[in-house]
Amino acid sequence: MNNNELIIALDAMNETVVEQIIASKPQKVITLDSLFTGNDQLKTNTVLQMRDAGVDFKTI
């Protein structure tokens, strides 16, 4: 979206994707919970990394 205001992730999440998203410095990120394919550790780490980067992160 405009000036990295919002990123909507619709493909499988992994550490590389999370790092690329954070590097683009979005204000908000929305993704489907199912994209973490039951990997609760990755989801928890993503939440913490996004918070530390000042990104509003939501899963639906």
Backbone as CSV, one residue per row, in Angstrom:
resi,resn,N_x,N_y,N_z,CA_x,CA_y,CA_z,C_x,C_y,C_z
1,MET,0.838,-1.186,0.000,0.000,0.000,0.000,0.884,1.251,0.000
2,ASN,0.290,2.374,0.259,0.996,3.654,0.217,2.095,3.746,1.266
3,ASN,3.311,4.006,0.811,4.447,4.230,1.707,4.600,3.146,2.761
4,ASN,4.417,1.897,2.351,4.529,0.765,3.277,3.588,0.894,4.470
5,GLU,2.443,1.488,4.233,1.459,1.666,5.286,0.900,0.328,5.756
6,LEU,0.617,-0.577,4.808,-0.014,-1.850,5.133,0.530,-2.954,4.235
7,ILE,0.865,-4.085,4.856,1.225,-5.288,4.106,0.237,-6.368,4.494
8,ILE,-0.336,-7.013,3.494,-1.225,-8.151,3.719,-0.509,-9.377,3.169
9,ALA,-0.149,-10.300,4.061,0.573,-11.510,3.660,-0.434,-12.624,3.401
10,LEU,-0.365,-13.199,2.206,-1.314,-14.242,1.815,-0.634,-15.546,1.412
11,ASP,0.658,-15.649,1.651,1.401,-16.855,1.292,2.089,-17.384,2.545
12,ALA,2.562,-18.604,2.496,3.166,-19.261,3.660,4.203,-18.368,4.338
13,MET,4.171,-18.348,5.655,5.105,-17.544,6.436,6.287,-18.411,6.859
14,ASN,7.478,-17.820,6.787,8.680,-18.450,7.316,9.601,-17.324,7.783
15,GLU,10.732,-17.680,8.369,11.625,-16.666,8.930,12.098,-15.667,7.883
16,THR,12.376,-16.125,6.685,12.850,-15.243,5.618,11.786,-14.219,5.241
17,VAL,10.556,-14.670,5.102,9.453,-13.768,4.755,9.264,-12.732,5.858
18,VAL,9.300,-13.176,7.102,9.135,-12.258,8.238,10.236,-11.197,8.217
19,GLU,11.469,-11.605,7.994,12.587,-10.656,7.940,12.411,-9.655,6.805
20,GLN,11.943,-10.119,5.646,11.727,-9.222,4.507,10.614,-8.223,4.802
21,ILE,9.567,-8.685,5.454,8.466,-7.783,5.808,8.959,-6.714,6.772
22,ILE,9.670,-7.121,7.809,10.171,-6.162,8.793,11.131,-5.171,8.138
23,ALA,11.966,-5.642,7.224,12.926,-4.771,6.537,12.242,-3.687,5.711
24,SER,11.023,-3.951,5.254,10.304,-2.947,4.463,9.631,-1.892,5.340
25,LYS,9.682,-2.070,6.651,9.201,-1.097,7.642,7.745,-0.669,7.438
26,PRO,6.840,-1.628,7.404,5.425,-1.261,7.277,4.886,-0.747,8.607
27,GLN,3.782,-0.027,8.542,3.114,0.391,9.769,2.249,-0.736,10.318
28,LYS,1.618,-1.490,9.410,0.718,-2.573,9.802,0.948,-3.789,8.922
29,VAL,0.761,-4.969,9.524,0.824,-6.227,8.780,-0.370,-7.069,9.192
30,ILE,-1.062,-7.603,8.202,-2.184,-8.508,8.447,-1.896,-9.798,7.703
31,THR,-2.109,-10.921,8.373,-1.893,-12.217,7.742,-2.902,-13.228,8.277
32,LEU,-3.062,-14.298,7.555,-3.935,-15.377,8.002,-3.188,-16.248,9.000
33,ASP,-3.847,-16.625,10.075,-3.245,-17.495,11.082,-2.809,-18.821,10.463
34,SER,-3.583,-19.303,9.505,-3.290,-20.603,8.883,-1.972,-20.609,8.110
35,LEU,-1.432,-19.441,7.764,-0.176,-19.382,7.022,1.019,-19.821,7.855
36,PHE,0.840,-19.885,9.168,1.912,-20.348,10.048,1.923,-21.873,10.156
37,THR,0.983,-22.523,9.519,0.863,-23.992,9.443,1.158,-24.696,10.764
38,GLY,0.559,-24.184,11.831,0.706,-24.822,13.134,2.041,-24.575,13.819
39,ASN,2.885,-23.735,13.257,4.192,-23.444,13.843,4.038,-22.299,14.846
40,ASP,3.643,-22.665,16.076,3.393,-21.659,17.107,4.654,-20.889,17.483
41,GLN,5.804,-21.532,17.423,7.059,-20.852,17.745,7.329,-19.729,16.742
42,LEU,7.130,-20.005,15.463,7.324,-18.980,14.437,6.332,-17.840,14.630
43,LYS,5.089,-18.171,14.919,4.076,-17.131,15.117,4.430,-16.253,16.313
44,THR,4.812,-16.869,17.428,5.185,-16.105,18.621,6.392,-15.220,18.344
45,ASN,7.405,-15.766,17.691,8.586,-14.970,17.354,8.236,-13.821,16.417
46,THR,7.334,-14.072,15.478,6.902,-13.027,14.553,6.207,-11.900,15.301
47,VAL,5.316,-12.252,16.206,4.616,-11.243,17.013,5.631,-10.380,17.761
48,LEU,6.607,-11.014,18.400,7.605,-10.277,19.178,8.506,-9.420,18.291
49,GLN,8.928,-9.952,17.149,9.776,-9.186,16.236,9.031,-7.985,15.665
50,MET,7.779,-8.180,15.311,6.979,-7.070,14.778,6.794,-5.993,15.850
51,ARG,6.499,-6.426,17.066,6.328,-5.467,18.163,7.609,-4.670,18.369
52,ASP,8.750,-5.358,18.415,10.031,-4.679,18.607,10.338,-3.700,17.479
53,ALA,9.845,-3.991,16.275,10.069,-3.118,15.117,9.025,-2.001,15.025
54,GLY,8.069,-1.995,15.958,7.038,-0.957,15.952,5.948,-1.182,14.930
55,VAL,5.741,-2.438,14.549,4.747,-2.790,13.534,3.485,-3.311,14.216
56,ASP,2.338,-2.810,13.799,1.050,-3.308,14.280,0.745,-4.593,13.517
57,PHE,0.855,-5.746,14.194,0.733,-7.054,13.553,-0.549,-7.738,13.994
58,LYS,-1.341,-8.176,13.018,-2.606,-8.862,13.296,-2.692,-10.140,12.483
59,THR,-3.242,-11.187,13.108,-3.564,-12.408,12.374,-5.067,-12.605,12.430
60,ILE,-5.619,-13.144,11.357,-7.057,-13.419,11.322,-7.285,-14.844,10.884
